[in-house]
Amino acid sequence: MGGDSANHRRPKAALVLLACLIAGAFPHWLAPAARVVPGLGLAALLAGHVGRVIFFRPESSPALESAAPGFSEAVDLSPGAPSGRPAVDVVVAARDEEAVIGSLVERVLRLRWPADQLRLWVVDDGSEDRTPQRLADLRDRHPQLRVLRRERNSGGGKSGALNAVLAELRGRWMLVLDADADLPADLLERVIPYAEIGGWGAVQLRKAETNGALNWLTRAQAMEMAFDADIQEARLARGGVAELRGNGQLLRRDAVQAAGGFNEATITDDLDLSFRFLLAGLPIGVLWNPPVSEEAVTTIPALWRQRQRWAEGGFQRYLDYSDQLLSDRLTSSQRWDLGAFLILQYLLPVMVVADLVAALLTKTLPALWPFPLIMLTVSGFSITSGCRRRGEGPELPPPTHANVLLTVIYLLHWFAVIPWVMLKMALLPKSLVWQKTNHAGVASGSGSSIPVCSDLVITPTGQALDLDDDIVI
């Protein structure tokens, strides 16, 4: 996708914002007895869909059963098999990561995979610390390590870094990791067969938070990530849409090339690529185990910056691909799933704010309250379901009543983030700037060296990142 769609985001965002404001305020001009009807109707319609997805998922995914033309039987990936094991390129985009780059390289090169079929590519995106020297030392000791250097102002964010290395890759699969990622040694042995047998264009691993026990905020994020992975699996099983999450995404290289590479006009390369895979008919699988581990942000300001980026990148892809998403490229179940989650994730928060403002102005009670109340209740059940599952990696917080209630209340932050981001997208011009998370490489309780994200921010807005997080403000 080029700049043309990006240039039309502002008027599209303004139109959607206006429609949400009108929809949220409209019930207050109805007769008192009818004011609650829109909220109840939306709640019944969308809660019914989400409840069906969560609680009545089939035993196996229709997408898995039908997504594998050419794969009629299990693929033998043992070293002595005639087909052998496919080549894999692990790709990491890094900027100023001297504290953690060494431990990351060691973890990746411990993966159990034939040495001649595994390469680690680190894109040094203009680091100004000792990252280049550390990489040079590591390259001397590890022939599987390849380093690609970009100038600091090369542009394109993580997408630009990934596009720069894409032409150099030779593997059938590319595993994209963040600089603070941790992963089990048998990950490729388990994930590659699933990807090959299923015929997936990409596979997203569950993200697990290594510091979930640090404070209430990290605990809520750990439960949120379990909730997200569980929902993704359920959506896919019901013929809906699964999405990439950046860290821990296994991509088939020819599928990425068929989709046009990585979009340098977006601030969330993973979410944008998810839609382009969807439109190209390239299925995305989701795996609960094994997970990829990472650090949750530890403070409210850091969370606010992070979620602004996620919200803007997530919403702008609907604006960029709206015409195609309504086309016959998608099945009816995919379009319905996308529409339901568009309303729940992006439109509902703005409508609720408009409802509250209209209630104050007209001195009436809020009219849409059944809608968010029922959806948060359903979310609570799904959080419980996700956290009850057996998960590898960092231990999930127990789904006690207190923890589930905490996480449901925590999810209310989206009712502030989404309206603010949509307002900015509708009114303010955008320009690409960089953020940076400082990784200290502090050891976790498990004894492995896990990088810790500090809240050091280089630029004035957006999330602090490991290069993979850039933001348009």
Buried (B, 14 or more C-beta within 10 A) or exposed (E): BEEEBBEEBBEBBBEBBEEBBEBBBBBBEEEEEEBBBBBBEBBEEBBEBBBEBBEEBEEEBEBBEEBBEEEEEEBEBEEEEEEBBBBBBBBBBBBBBBBBBBBBBEBBBEBEBEEEBBBBBBBBBBBEBBBBEBBEEBBEEBEBBBBBBBEEEBEBBBBBBBBBBBEEBEBBBBBBBBBBBBBBBEBBBEBBBBBBBBBBBBBBBBBBBBBBEBEEBBBBBBBBBBBBBBBBBBBBBBBBBBBBBBBBBBBBBEBBEBBEBBBBBBBBBBBBBBBBBBBEEBBBBBBBBBBBBBBBBBEEEBBBBBBBBBBBBBBBBBBBBBEBBEEEEBEEBBBBBBBBBBBBBBBBBBBBBBBBBBBEEEEBEBBBBBBBEBBBEBBBBBBBBBBEBEBEBBEBBEBEEEBBEBBBEBBEBBBEBBBBBBBBBBEEEBEBBBBBBBBEBBEBEEEEBBBBBBBEBBBEBBBBBBBBBBBBB
